[in-house]
């Protein structure tokens, strides 16, 4: 059996095939466009947040800067 063939005798493959209907991931064009727009803007927002943190630290507002740093950590950006 090649790597592109599915073993129809394997019950796991039956389960996977039956479960695929539960995961309809087709998006309507409007939703897809919104997701792409958000994705393209995300790096700019992260950079703006980093600049805000640096400015706050420079002005001695360490508590506010630390709060924003924690938000970046939650996003996996630090």
N, C-alpha and C positions, 0 to 999 in steps of 0.2 A: 504494500500500500504506500503510495506517495504521500508527501506531507500535505498535499492539497485535497486529499480524499478524506471523507468522513466515514468512520466505522459505524454503520447503521445497526450493528449488533450490540453496540455499547449503550446501555440505558442512560448514561450520563448525557450522551448526545441527544437522546430523545427529550430529556428534561430541558436541555438548553434550547432545543428547537421549539418546544412548547412554550417556554418562558419568553421567547423573543417578542411575542405579541404584547407582553406586559410593558415593554420598553419602546414605545413609539416615540422616537426622538426627532421626528420631522418638525421643522419650525416653519411657521408662516413667514413670508418675506419681511413683513414689518418687524416682527420680533427678532429675526436674524439680523436685520440692519441695526436695531438698537443694541444688540449684543456686540456687534463689530465696532460700533461707535464707542461704546463704553470701553472695550478692550483697547482701542487706539488711544483713548484719553487717559487710561490708567497710569502709564509711565510719567506723563506730565503731572498728574496729581501727586504721585509719590515724590517726584523731584521738588514740587512746590512745598510739600510737607517737610521735606528735609531742609529746605531753605528757611522755612518758618522756625524749625527747631534751632537752627544755627543762629537766627536772629534773636530768638527768645533767650538762648544761652548767652549771647553777647550783651544782652540787656539785663542779665542777672535774674531772669524769670525761670529759674531752674525747675520749679515744680511743674509749670505748664509745659516746659520742654520735655520733662520726663514723662508726662502724661501722653504727649504726642509720640514719643519714642516707643512707649508700650503699645500704642495703636499700630505703629509700623511693625513691631515684633509680632503682633497678632496676625498681621497680614503676611508675615514671613519675609519682610523686606529688610530686616536688619540681621 
